[in-house]
């Protein structure tokens, strides 16, 4: 058997989907977004029900971060005053 018959050919994955309409496709549409970096997070259905958009998710996470920041601030102040009193 020759090497050419053993060689695998790469098939075009789009050729398997002849019903796709690429006439309105835009080259590089998301290139800038990807260049700047992007994170994809998969939400469980129960979370998705409560936070259906990325804006809602981000708002909730920012609120949580603010609570964390304030809580750390209160704990730090209490710890400092406790040590100063001792």
Sine and cosine of phi, psi and omega as CSV:
sin_phi,cos_phi,sin_psi,cos_psi,sin_omega,cos_omega
0.00,0.00,0.71,-0.70,-0.04,-1.00
-1.00,0.07,0.28,-0.96,-0.02,-1.00
-0.91,0.41,-0.48,0.88,-0.03,-1.00
-0.95,0.32,-0.50,0.87,0.03,-1.00
-0.98,0.21,-0.39,0.92,0.01,-1.00
-1.00,0.10,-0.31,0.95,-0.07,-1.00
-0.93,0.37,0.77,-0.64,0.03,-1.00
-0.99,0.11,0.65,-0.76,0.06,-1.00
-0.98,-0.19,0.63,-0.78,0.04,-1.00
-0.99,0.14,0.79,-0.61,0.03,-1.00
-1.00,-0.08,0.47,-0.88,0.02,-1.00
-0.98,0.21,0.90,-0.43,-0.03,-1.00
-0.90,0.44,-0.42,0.91,0.02,-1.00
-0.98,0.21,-0.37,0.93,0.02,-1.00
-0.92,0.40,-0.41,0.91,0.01,-1.00
-0.97,0.24,-0.16,0.99,-0.02,-1.00
-0.84,-0.54,0.95,0.30,-0.07,-1.00
-0.93,0.36,-0.24,0.97,-0.06,-1.00
-1.00,0.04,0.02,1.00,0.02,-1.00
-0.97,0.23,0.68,-0.73,0.02,-1.00
-0.97,-0.23,0.95,-0.31,-0.04,-1.00
-0.99,-0.14,0.18,0.98,-0.09,-1.00
-0.91,0.41,-0.44,0.90,-0.01,-1.00
-0.97,-0.25,0.20,0.98,-0.01,-1.00
-0.92,0.38,0.56,-0.83,0.02,-1.00
-0.87,-0.50,0.87,-0.50,-0.02,-1.00
-0.93,0.37,0.77,-0.64,0.06,-1.00
0.95,0.31,0.37,0.93,-0.07,-1.00
-0.83,0.56,-0.63,0.77,-0.04,-1.00
-0.95,-0.30,0.21,0.98,-0.07,-1.00
-0.87,0.50,-0.71,0.71,-0.02,-1.00
-0.89,0.45,-0.68,0.73,0.01,-1.00
-0.88,0.47,-0.69,0.72,-0.01,-1.00
-0.93,0.36,-0.57,0.82,0.02,-1.00
-0.90,0.43,-0.61,0.79,0.01,-1.00
-0.97,0.23,-0.20,0.98,-0.01,-1.00
0.99,-0.16,0.53,-0.84,0.01,-1.00
-0.44,-0.90,0.53,-0.85,0.03,-1.00
-0.85,-0.53,0.69,-0.72,0.06,-1.00
-0.90,-0.45,0.79,-0.62,0.00,-1.00
-0.82,-0.57,0.75,-0.66,0.03,-1.00
-1.00,-0.07,0.82,-0.57,-0.01,-1.00
-0.99,-0.12,0.60,-0.80,0.09,-1.00
-0.94,0.35,0.45,-0.89,-0.07,-1.00
-0.81,0.58,-0.63,0.78,-0.02,-1.00
-0.93,0.37,-0.57,0.82,0.04,-1.00
-0.96,0.30,-0.66,0.75,0.01,-1.00
-0.88,0.48,-0.56,0.83,0.04,-1.00
-0.88,0.47,-0.64,0.77,-0.05,-1.00
-0.99,0.11,-0.53,0.85,-0.04,-1.00
-0.80,-0.61,0.99,0.16,-0.14,-0.99
-0.97,0.23,-0.22,0.98,-0.02,-1.00
-0.78,-0.63,0.34,-0.94,0.03,-1.00
-0.90,0.44,-0.52,0.85,0.03,-1.00
-0.89,0.46,-0.67,0.74,0.01,-1.00
-0.91,0.41,-0.66,0.76,0.03,-1.00
-0.89,0.45,-0.73,0.68,-0.01,-1.00
-0.89,0.45,-0.65,0.76,0.03,-1.00
-0.88,0.47,-0.70,0.71,0.00,-1.00
-0.90,0.43,-0.67,0.74,0.00,-1.00
-0.93,0.38,-0.62,0.78,0.05,-1.00
-0.90,0.43,-0.62,0.78,0.05,-1.00
-0.89,0.46,-0.69,0.73,0.03,-1.00
-0.89,0.46,-0.67,0.74,0.04,-1.00
-0.89,0.45,-0.63,0.78,0.03,-1.00
-0.91,0.42,-0.68,0.74,0.05,-1.00
-0.88,0.47,-0.68,0.73,0.02,-1.00
-0.88,0.48,-0.70,0.72,-0.01,-1.00
-0.88,0.47,-0.72,0.70,-0.01,-1.00
-0.91,0.40,-0.63,0.77,0.00,-1.00
-0.91,0.42,-0.69,0.72,0.04,-1.00
-0.88,0.47,-0.63,0.77,0.00,-1.00
-0.89,0.45,-0.70,0.71,0.00,-1.00
-0.91,0.41,-0.69,0.73,0.00,-1.00
-0.90,0.43,-0.66,0.75,0.01,-1.00
-0.90,0.45,-0.70,0.71,0.01,-1.00
-0.89,0.45,-0.68,0.73,0.00,-1.00
-0.90,0.43,-0.64,0.77,0.00,-1.00
-0.91,0.41,-0.67,0.75,0.00,-1.00
-0.91,0.41,-0.67,0.74,-0.02,-1.00
-0.93,0.36,-0.53,0.85,0.02,-1.00
-0.91,0.40,-0.70,0.72,0.01,-1.00
-0.94,0.34,-0.54,0.84,0.01,-1.00
-0.94,0.33,-0.54,0.84,-0.02,-1.00
-0.97,0.25,-0.38,0.93,-0.07,-1.00
-0.99,0.17,0.00,0.00,0.00,0.00
